[in-house]
Amino acid sequence: MLALPPLDRDDHLIDVGAGTGKLACLIAGGYPCLGRVTLIEPNRTKLERAESRLRDILPDAKITALCAALGEGDELPQREASLVTVGSVLMPMLELRTGPHAEGLDWLRAALRELALMLRPGGRLFDVETLAPPWASGGPDDPVRRLHMLEMMSELERCGLAALECVYRFRDRVILRVSAV
Ligand SMILES: C[S@@+](CC[C@H](N)C(=O)[O-])C[C@H]1O[C@@H](n2cnc3c(N)ncnc32)[C@H](O)[C@@H]1O
């Protein structure tokens, strides 16, 4: 919250992998004039819960709930968001995939390209991650695993996200801020 830009009527927050809305509700509570929020979440039950909680906090905002997933070819918003948040989605979903690391990276790259496309000019993406533990290792043919900080930074840049800053770090827990190139 401390690192976020101020949000007002003209802003549009897209919370991806919104779950039951914990992050979106936290941000909405801090910025009650926020004009527009889109929640993206593949689990319909969680999505409905998130939408209903958010409507209580932001009764005047335009709220859209989209049942969709990153990296699966779903139709997603493009060039709309002044702020995109992704809270504990990319590394857990990467790790939950089966198969080789190379295939996991293909999914991650597709997801990151979709996230980059959601940003309007000047918009920012905040990605909350628990990165790989120091002992995690393995190449493209080894089982899929979480990424280390330098690996994650290089994936973000490769997928069109730049001006990377780490705005919070405690051990393997980080919040990365990036903008579209
Ligand atoms: C650990 S929860 C985090 C929820 C919320 N962002 C938070 O911080 O409380 C991860 C969420 O990502 C969702 N998810 C799973 N696969 C996804 C995908 N491919 N794209 C977007 N969200 C996904 C899950 O359904 C789940 O709600």
The ligand as an SDF file (V2000), in Angstrom:
LIG
                    3D

 27 29  0  0  0  0  0  0  0  0999 V2000
   -2.8060  -17.9410   -3.6550 C   0  0  0  0  0  0  0  0  0  0  0  0
   -4.2750  -17.3440   -4.3870 S   0  0  0  0  0  0  0  0  0  0  0  0
   -4.0670  -15.5910   -4.2230 C   0  0  0  0  0  0  0  0  0  0  0  0
   -5.3770  -14.8450   -4.2040 C   0  0  0  0  0  0  0  0  0  0  0  0
   -5.2590  -13.3230   -4.0400 C   0  0  0  0  0  0  0  0  0  0  0  0
   -4.5170  -12.7160   -5.1380 N   0  0  0  0  0  0  0  0  0  0  0  0
   -4.6350  -12.9580   -2.7200 C   0  0  0  0  0  0  0  0  0  0  0  0
   -3.5410  -12.3670   -2.7170 O   0  0  0  0  0  0  0  0  0  0  0  0
   -5.2420  -13.2500   -1.6870 O   0  0  0  0  0  0  0  0  0  0  0  0
   -3.9670  -17.6340   -6.1330 C   0  0  0  0  0  0  0  0  0  0  0  0
   -5.2030  -17.3940   -7.0060 C   0  0  0  0  0  0  0  0  0  0  0  0
   -4.8440  -17.4850   -8.3810 O   0  0  0  0  0  0  0  0  0  0  0  0
   -5.9020  -18.1190   -9.0710 C   0  0  0  0  0  0  0  0  0  0  0  0
   -5.3860  -18.6910  -10.3290 N   0  0  0  0  0  0  0  0  0  0  0  0
   -5.0380  -19.9750  -10.6060 C   0  0  0  0  0  0  0  0  0  0  0  0
   -4.5930  -20.0920  -11.8650 N   0  0  0  0  0  0  0  0  0  0  0  0
   -4.6670  -18.8570  -12.4050 C   0  0  0  0  0  0  0  0  0  0  0  0
   -4.3780  -18.3280  -13.6980 C   0  0  0  0  0  0  0  0  0  0  0  0
   -3.8760  -19.1070  -14.6840 N   0  0  0  0  0  0  0  0  0  0  0  0
   -4.5970  -17.0220  -13.9200 N   0  0  0  0  0  0  0  0  0  0  0  0
   -5.0720  -16.2230  -12.9440 C   0  0  0  0  0  0  0  0  0  0  0  0
   -5.3760  -16.6690  -11.6960 N   0  0  0  0  0  0  0  0  0  0  0  0
   -5.1670  -17.9620  -11.4390 C   0  0  0  0  0  0  0  0  0  0  0  0
   -6.4030  -19.1620   -8.0950 C   0  0  0  0  0  0  0  0  0  0  0  0
   -7.7220  -19.5780   -8.4080 O   0  0  0  0  0  0  0  0  0  0  0  0
   -6.3030  -18.4100   -6.7740 C   0  0  0  0  0  0  0  0  0  0  0  0
   -7.5000  -17.7500   -6.4470 O   0  0  0  0  0  0  0  0  0  0  0  0
  1  2  1  0
  2  3  1  0
  2 10  1  0
  3  4  1  0
  4  5  1  0
  5  6  1  0
  5  7  1  0
  7  8  2  0
  7  9  1  0
 10 11  1  0
 11 12  1  0
 11 26  1  0
 12 13  1  0
 13 14  1  0
 13 24  1  0
 14 15  1  0
 14 23  1  0
 15 16  2  0
 16 17  1  0
 17 18  1  0
 17 23  2  0
 18 19  1  0
 18 20  2  0
 20 21  1  0
 21 22  2  0
 22 23  1  0
 24 25  1  0
 24 26  1  0
 26 27  1  0
M  CHG  2   2   1   9  -1
M  END
$$$$
